[in-house]
Amino acid sequence: MGTQHAHRVCTYSEAEKAIRAHSKIFVNDCFCRGPAKAGKTKWEYCGHPVKTCMGFHKPKPAKGQPSFKVTEISATKALSIFEKWKKQGNFFRFMAGKGWICCCCACGCGWFRDKKGKLVKDPCGKSPYIEKTERAKCDLCGKCVKVCAYGARVLKGGKLVITRKNCYGCSACEYVCPQDAIRMVRRVKGS
């Protein structure tokens, strides 16, 4: 995918703020799960909802490309899609600047696969935020590990091991932590 990526991970609060800032919202099928559900990919459909990509303007197809089938939805409906996705422990990415929000899952997303359909690490842009864990509050429940799409958090030998360079700043871990031990903080250069 290279260094110039169409996507940038965003925190839950960034995604919600973007949705709330627009009165006109469009939704269309996910560009990854849609083809997988139709059997047009080298990987199987993961089962997550398909009609989840939300945009703040009606897209214009690129020259020679088919037009997108979009439906205008209310901000209430967009927030409902957002809340359901968040509760599943998935994450969000901005696409085309902040013009679209992709509801992504590590299990079925085409951005996580090579041309043969094999899972690979996605080199998309990181959020301007990164996790900060207060280890004294952590009870090692493992909920944050289950939702970390980028493998930044693992339980190993009865300890939580965090590889911060793998953190893309999606905030899924912060949301699911029952001990309120995780906060998203501004990323410093190099992290």
N, C-alpha and C positions, 0 to 999 in steps of 0.2 A: 503494500500500500504506500510505502514511502513516507516522507516527512510531511508532505502537504496532504492532510486528511480532511475530508468533508465534514467529519464529526468532531465534536469536543464534548467530553463528559461534563455533565452539570450536576450540581447538588439538587436534592429534592426541593429545597427552598428556591433555588434559581429557576427551576422548571415551573414551580407553582407561581412565582412572581411573573414570569413571562406569560403564562396563561391568563392570569388576572389582569394583565396590562392590555389585553386585546378584547374587543367586543366581537370581532369577526374571526371565527376559527373554522378551519376546514380539517376534515379527517379523511385519510385514505388507508388502503391496505399497506401493511408493512412490506417493504421491498424485499425482505428476507424470508419472513414466515409465510407470506402470500404464495410465492413460487414453491416453497417447500410443501405447503398444504396441497397445492395443485399437482404435486409429484414431478416438478420441473427442476429439481436440484439433486445433487449427489448425496444429500443427507436427508434424513427423515424429518418430517414436521414434528416439532417439539410439543405441540398442544397448547401453547400460549395463545391468547387472542390475536387476531390478525388485523382488525380495523382499529389501529392504535396510533398511527403516525399523524401528528397534529401540526398544522401550519397556520400562519397568520396572514397569508395572502394566497390567492388562487394561483397555482403554479402554471407557468407557461412551458410547454414541452420544448426540448431542445430540437434543433433542426434534424429532421429525419427520425425522430423518436415519437412513439405514440403519446397521446395526451393522457394525463393522470385522471383517474376517475375519483373525484373528491366529492364529499358531502359537507355542506355547511352545518355546523352544530352550534349549540348555545355554549356559553362559558360554563354553565352548570353541568352540561353533559361532558365538556372537556375536563372539568375538575373531577367528575365521577370516574372517567377513564384514568386520570392521574392517580386518584386515591386507590383504585383497585390495583393498579400496577405497583404502586408503592407498597401496599400491604402484602403483595406477593414476594417482596424483597428484590425486585428487579431494579433496573436503573434507567436513567434518561441521558440522552445526548442531544445537544444542539446540532443542527445541520444547516448549512448555508448561513453562516453567522448565527443569528438567533431567529431565523425565519421559520424554522421547523423544529419540532421536538420529536425525536424518535424514542419510542418505548422499547428498550432493548433487553434482551435476555442472553446470557452467555451460552445457553444450551442450543439455541436455534438460529442465531444471527449469522447471516452470510458474511458479515465483516469479521467474524471469528474463524473463517475457513479459507483454506488455500484453494487453488483451482481444481484440486482433486476431491475437495469436500472434507479434508482432514482439519480437525480443530487446531488452530494456531493462536498465538497471543496477538491481540489486536493492537496495532500501534497508533491508535487515534489520539487526538489531543487530550491532555489532562485538564481537569478542572483547576481553577485558581485556588482551590482549597485542598487540604490534606487532613487525614485523620490525626487525632491526638488522643491517646488512650491514657486514662488515669488508672494505672495498674492496681492501685490499692482498692479500688471499687470493683474490679473485675472478679467475677466468681467462676470463670472458665466454663460458662454454659455452652459456648460454641455457636451461639446463634449468629454472631458476626462472621464467623468462618463460613457458614453455609451460604450467606448472601454475597460474599466477596467474589465477584466475577473475575477479578484480576489476580487472585491467589496471593494477596498481600498479607493475609491472616491465616495462620494454621495453628492447630493444637499439636504440640509435640512433647512427649515425655512429661505430661501434666502441666505444661506451660503454654502460654500464648506467645507465639513467635510472630512478630510483625516485620515485614520487609517493606519499609516505607517507600522505597523507589518503585515498588509495584503498585502503590496506591494511586488510583486515578481520581480520587476525590468525589465519588458518586454519592456518598453519605448513607448508603444502605445500612452499613454497620452501625452508624449513629442512631438510625431510626429503630433498629431491632433490639438494641441493647437494653435489657430490662433493668440494669444497674445504673443507667445514665453515666457510664464510664467513658463514653466516646464523644468527642466534639470535633467539628470541622473547624480548622483554623486556616488562615491565609498561608498559602504555599510560599516558601522562600525559594529563591533561585537555586536550581540544582536539586530540588527534592521532588 
